[in-house]
Amino acid sequence: AHRHARRQTRHGAVARREGSGAAPSRVAPRAGRRGMAAAPPTKRARVGDGSALGHVKETLLQPALHYAELNGLVYVDKSPQGDPSRLTQCPVSLLPARIPPFAFDEAVALSPLWNILVDKVSRDLEWLYAVLAKATVADEFTRRLVDICQAVHKEGLRQKVYLGIHRSDYMLHDPPGGSERPRFLQVELNTVASSMGAHAANTTGLHRFLLERYATGSDATAEALREYIGLPAGASPEEAQRRLPNNPALEAIPDAMASAHKCYGVDGAKVLFVVQSTERNIADQRWLEYRLWQRHGIGALRRTLAEISRQASLDEATGRLRLASDGADEEVSVVYFRAGYTPEDYASEDEWKCRLMLERSLAIKCPSVAYQLVGAKKVQQALAKPGAVERFLGDVDGRRLRSCFAGLWGLGPGEDDAGIIAEVVKSPALYVLKPQREGGGHNFYGEDAAVKLKAMSPKERGAYILMERILPRPQAAVLTREGKAQMAQCISEYGFYSVFLGDGSKVYLDAHAGHLVRTKAEGVDEGGVAAGFAVISSPVLVP
């Protein structure tokens, strides 16, 4: 499974700015905050009771499924039954998720700042290694990545240009009663294998088709759709279209790869997609490959780390990376990692040696191992400490990013964590325990977090951080999976892509690159799409 959402669901506390330490250092909670957090789902305010969606579910399921299947919103079937061509629909929401326009615009505006922050942190190795020191003691995977980073920098970087395809994931903090202005609070920043860009763009296309085609008539379906997104009777297709923001991910991400390829400067070189051997989400990757060829005439190769270890060679004099392909040696201009973010991708020492070879090469990496380390949870927690993000961005831009930080705490030796652990044991529903892992299924929620904390030694806790749960407001939605539809009260996580190309002194590219929405039933902790927890959606801007 890829980097799908997996995080906060139920009702935690409001965001705060402190980064770590015991509970006494925390900002005092707002009155009634804990009560709202602990309230069962049936007690909460609802945004739409779903009554307008029952008819939509019946009438639009078939056209939505056909559109998805004929426009590349597909997965490899889990049970191919001897037929490797068997596909199934990508899980999608039948309708987009409603958010205020100002919240969407604010998140888009932050994208270039996240890029700059990642690049600056990745090049301040003394700070980065110090932040990850405790995690390397407790977590072997993080230690191996740090070892590779140290080795390539000690040798001397052959390639200082880094390509970043990042995604900052948020939830819309929107407490009941309208006591606060809704705003996005960050769940995490993804710096490696930031997936679902193609599916997100195609889901926007699906929702645009459904709203333009079915929301502007005089029948019951049109009336229900207009009610859902707040359109007046007699609205034109253009009015429906304006509610759905353009999603450029399927152009911006391949264009960024092409910019890196051009920066490398060798005509005929190839972009190498590093993939997993059991990948089901091939369509999301292949769309990027196809667009890279269609828009720029740049070819791509797909290999696992194990295959690269057998087929690749590194010219020690020049650093050029070549890959055996159909009887020829292809030079690699860009290495794009859609694998390598989980220990399972390194089944033997061969894969680790391969990763070191890729990092030592002249090819531009997306991401470099330093960029990947910046995405670690320990780094996210350290940047939330007072003055940390300002160290890299200055006071003005630092305050802008800090406005979307949720409460984060370090754990383990040197973190004075007894107080915050006591808070988790007392009110476990308000916290999420996160390891230094990407991909879904690794976090601990509620009582599980409290049990895990009590079971770990201080050294073991050093590989984790604590995060407060964010308070999203549920919305009625229709979720589709395996050809079936289900209505549920849901919450959504919003990802904003950004692309960056720079060498530490010069910035070649720094831009917003599209968005992703993942929607899941209220009360579900994890949020992976491929794992069966969430579906892909898109935002509709409703004032």
N, C-alpha and C positions, 0 to 999 in steps of 0.2 A: 504494500500500500504506500501511497505517496504522502506528501506533506499536507494532509487534509486536516481540517480543523478538529480539535479534540479536547477542547478546553472547557471554558466556563459555561455553566448553564444557569443554575438556579439563582438564588437571590442573595447576593453577597453585599458587601458594603460599598460605599462611595469610594472614589479613588483618593489616594493620598500621595504625597511626594517623597516620604521617607524611603530609604532603600533597604536598610537592614537593621538588626538589633532587636532588643527586647521590646515588649509591648509598651513599657512606660514612655518610650520615645515617640509613640504614634500620636498623631493628631486626634484630639478627642472626637468621638463619633457624634454625628448629628442625632438629635432627639428622634427616637422612633426608628432609627436605622435597623437595629437588630430585630425589632418586631417585624418590619417589612421583610427582612431576610429570612426569618424563620417561618413566615406565614405559608401555609400549604397552598398549592396552585389554585384550589377552588376559591380561595379568599381574595385573590388578586384581581386588580382591574384588568379588563380585557380590551383589546383593540379589535373590535369586530367579533361577533359571536359565531361567525361562519354560516349564518343562515342564508346569506346571498350566494354561497359557494356550492351548495348541494347540487343545484341545477348545472352549474358550470362543470362540476366534476363529471356528470353524466354525459354532457354534450361535447366537451372539448378533449376528453381523454384520447379518443382515437386519432383525431387530427394532430394532436400534440405528439403522440407517439410516432406517427408516420413522419411528421416533420423532423423529429429528433433522429430517427433511423436513416432518413434520406439526406441528412445534413451533417453526418459524422458525429452525432452525440451518442456514441456507442462504446461498449466495453467488450473485451473478449469474454465469451461465456465461461462461467466457472465449471460447467460440465459439458465440454465439447463433444463427448460421446463419439470419439474417433474422427470428428470433423473439425479441423483446426480453423475453418472459416466461420464457425458459429459465433455470432455476436448477440449481445443483448443491449437494450437501451441504457444509456447513461442515466442514473437516477436524477430526476429534475423536479423542480416545483412547477406545478401547472401555471402559477401566476407569480409575478415578481413580489419582492418584499418592499413594504412602504417605509420610506425614511424622509426626513425633512431635507429640502434642497440645501440649506445652509450647512448641515452636517456633512453631506457628501462633498460639497465644495471645499470645506475646511480640510478634510482628509486628503483630497487631491492636492491641495496646496502644500501639504507637508511632505509629499513624496520625494522631491529633490533634496530636502534636508536630511531625510533618512539615508539617502545615498551618500551624501557628503560625510555624515557621521560614520557610516560603515567604513568608508575609505580611510578616514583619518584614524579611527581606532585601529584598523588593520595594520597601519604603518607605524603605530606607537607600540612596538613589540614589548618594551619593558613593562608598560602598563598592562597590556593584554596578558602577558605571561603571569604577572603578579596576581591579576584577578582570577586566573584559572588554576593557580597553584594548588589550592585545596582540592579542586575537582580532579586534578590529575592524580592525586594521591588515592582518591576514592574510586575513580572511574577509569578503567583501562582504556576504553575507547577514546576518551578525551586525551589521555596521556599519549596515545599513539599519534593522534593528529598534531598535538603540540610538538612531539619529537620530530615529525616530518617538517613542520614549519621551521623549527630551529635548525634542522639540517640544511634546508635549502637556503636559508638566510646566512648561515655560517659559510656555506660554499660561495655565496654571492648570487643574487637573483639574475638569471639570464633574461627573464621577462618581467619588467616592472609594470607593464600595462595589465590592469585587471578589468575584467568584464563582470558587472554585477546585474543579475536579474533578481530583484528583491521583491518581497511582498510583506507589507505591514498589515497585520490582522487586528481587527478591532471588534468590539461589541458596542452597541448604542446604549449608553447609560441613560435610562429614561424612567426614573422612579414613578410609581403611581401617584396620582393626584396633581401632577403638574408642578410640584414644588421646586423642580430644577429644570433648567433648559436642557433638552436632550443634547448629548455630545458623545463622540466616540472616545472610548478608552482602549488603550492597546492591550491586546492579549499576548502577542509576540511578534518578533521580526524574523522573517525567514530569509536566509541568505544562501541556501543551497537547495536545489531541486524545487524551486518555487513553482509548483505545478498548477494545472487546471486553467491556464490562460486561454488555451484554445477552446476548451469546453465552456468557459465563462463567456467568451465572445459569441459562441454559437448559441448559447442559452439566451443571451440578449436578442439574437436574431429570432429565436423561437417566440419569445414573449412579444417582440415587436410585431411579428406576423399575427399572433393570436389577438392582440389588442387592435391592430389596424383592421383585421378581417372581421372580428366578431364583436367589437365593443361599440360600433357606431350605427347599428341597426335599431329596429324598434321591437325586437323579440325579447323573450325573457332572458336569454343568455346575455344579450347586449346590456340590458338593464342591470343585471347582476354585476357585470364587469365594470360598468360605469360607477355603480355604487361602491365597488371595491376600491377603485383608484380615484374616486372623487370627481369624475367627469360629469358635466351637465348633460341633460338630454339633448340630442341633436348634435353632439360633438363630432367633429370631423376626424378622419384618420390622422391628419396632421397634428391635431390637438393630442390625440392618444400617443403619437410618436414622440412628441416633445417631452412627455413625462419620463421617457426612458433615455437616460444619458448614453451617448455613444461609448462603446467599449472597444478601444483600439488594440487590445492585447494581441490579436492575431496578426497585426501588422507591426506593432511597436517592438515586440520581442524578437521576431526574425530580423527586423531592421537593425536591432542592436547587435545581433550576431554578425550581420553583414558589415556593420561598422568596425567590429573587432577584426573580422577577416581582412577588411581593407587596410586596417592599421598594421596587420601582420605583413601584408605587402607581397604575397606570392600568388600570382594567378595560377589557378588550377589546384591549389591546396584545398583540403576538405575540412568541414566541421565534423568533429567526432562527438557523437551522442553516447555517453556512458550510461548504460541501462542495466536493469535487472533481468535475470534469466526468466523469471516467472511473471513478467510484466503483463498485466491485463489492460492497463490504461494506455494502450498503444495509440489510440486515435488522438489523444491530447498531444502526444509527442509527434506523431506523423504529420499532423496539421502544420506544426512549426517547420518541419522538414520540407513539406510541400511549398509552403509560402516562401521559405528561404530560396528555393529553386525558382519558383514562379516569379518572384519579385526581383531576384538578384542573380540568378544563374549560378548559385553556389551549391555544390553537392554536399551531401552528408553521409556519414558512415555510422552504423549502430553496432556497438560491441559491449559486452560485459567486461568487467575488470579481469576476469579469468581469461577471456579471449584476447584482450589487449596484452596481457602478460605473455601470451604465446606468440602473438603476431606482430608486436610492435618492437621497434629498435630506436635507440637514441644515439645520435652522433655526438660523441663526447667532446669533439672539437667545436662544433657549432651549436649544439643543443637542439638541432632539428629533430622532430619526432616523425617517424615514418611508420606506416601500418600496411602490412601485407593484405592486399585485397584483389582477389580474382586474378592472380598472377602478376600483379603490379605492386610497386611500393608507392603508396600515396602519402604525400606530406600533409601533416595536420596543422591547420592554422589556429583553430579554436577547439578547446576541450570543454564540452557542455555536460555537466554532471546531472543526470537524473537518477543516479545511484551513488553510493559512497557515503551516505548520511546516517547509516545504521550499522551496527556491528555485524549483522547478518550478511552484509555485502562483502565482508572480508572473511571468507570461509577458511582461508589458509594464509600463510606468509606470502604466497605468490601475489595475492591481491594487494597486500600492504606494500610489497616491493614495486608493484605496478603503480600504485598511487604516488609513491616517492619518485618514480621515473617521470610520471606525468608532470609533477610539480617542478622537477628539475629541468624540464624541457623549455624550449623557446616558445612553444605554443601558448596562446593566451588562454588562461583558465577562467571558467565560469562555474563555480567561483574558484578563486585561489584558496588554498588551505587556510590562509589568514582570514579571508572573508568568511569562510565556513565557521571558524572559531568565534568570530564576532557575533554570530547568531546563537551562541551558546546561552543557556538560561542564566548562568552565572554572570555573563557580561551584561545581559538585560538588567539584572538586579543591581549590579555595580553602577551602571549608568543612571539608575534612579536615585542614587545617593546625592545629597546636596553638593552642588558644584561639579559633579562628574561630567554631565553632558555639556555644561558650559565650558569645561576645559577644552573641548574639541570644537565647539561651535560659537563660543562667545555668549554673552548674556542675552542678547535679543533673540537670536535663533534658538538658544538653549531653552529660554522660557516658552517659546512656541511649541517645541517638542514636549517639554515637561507637562504642558497642559493636558496631554492625553495619557500620562503615566498612571497606572493603577498602583495600589500598594504592593510593595515587594520586600521580602526579607531574605537575608542570607542565613545559612544554617551551618553548624559544625564549628570546629575550632576557631576561636577568635571572633565569633559573631555574637556572643552574648545572647544566645537564643532561648534561654530558659523561659523568659517571659512570654515570648510569642508562641512557644510550644504549649505553654499552659493555656493561652488564649484559644489555640486550635482544639485542645482537648475539651475546653469549656464550650466552644461554639464551632464545631467542626464544619457546619454547613456554610460557613463564611469563607472557606479557604480551599485552595488547590495546591497540592504538593507536586512539584515538577522536577524530573531528572534532566540530565544533560543528554536528551535524546530528541530526535526528530521522527516524524511519522506518528501515527495514532496509537493509542492503547497503552501509553507508558505512565500517564498521570494517575494520581490518587486523589479521590474526592471525598468530602464529608468524613464519616466515621472511618473509612479506609485510610484517609490521610492521618487521622489521629492514631490509629493502630500502628501504621507504618512508622510514624515518628517515635513512638514509644519503644518500638522494637529495634531501632537502629542505634549504633554507637555514634559518638560525636564524629568520628572519622567518616563513617558511612553517610552521615547527614551532610557532609561537605560536598557531596555530589548532587545535592538538591537545592531548590529554592522554594519559598512559599509565596503564593500570590493570592490576593484577595479576589473573591468572585465579583464579577460585574453584575449590575442590575439591569438587564434588558426587559422590555415589556413584550409579553407574548402577543402574537397575531395569529388569526386563523389562516390556515394554508392548506393546500392540497398537494400531497407528496406522491410522486409516482416512482415505482420501482418494479422491474420485471413484469411490465405490462399492466400493473394494477395501481389503483389510486386510493389514497387514504386521507381523510380530513383529520386535522389535529390542530391544537393550539401549539404554536411553534415559536422558537427564537432563532435568530440568524447571526452569523458572524460575517463580517465584511472585510475582504482583503483588497488592498490597493497596491498594484504592481508599480515598480519603477525600474528604470534601466540606467546604468552608469558605465562609463568607460573613461579611465584615467590612469596616469602613471605616477601619481603622488605629487607632481608639480603642475601638470597640465590636465584639464578636464576636457575630454572630447565629446562627451554625451552625458546629460543629466536630465532625466525627464520622467514624468508620469507615464505609465504604460498600460492602463486599463484597470479593471476591477473584477472581483469575484464575490459572490454571495453563496454561503452554505447554510442551509436551513435544516433544522431538526426538531423533533417533537420536544416540547417542554418536559423537563425532568430527565432527559437523556444526557449523560455526562459527556461521553466521547462524541466525536463529530466527524469521523472519517467517512468520505463518500464511498470509496471502494470497499471499506470494511462493513458497510451496511447501516451506518448510523445517521447519515445526513444526505441531503440531495443538493444539487446545484441550482441556484436561482440567480436573479439579477435585481438591481434596485429600481424602484419606480419612485419618482420624486413627487411627494404629496405635501403641499404646504400645510 
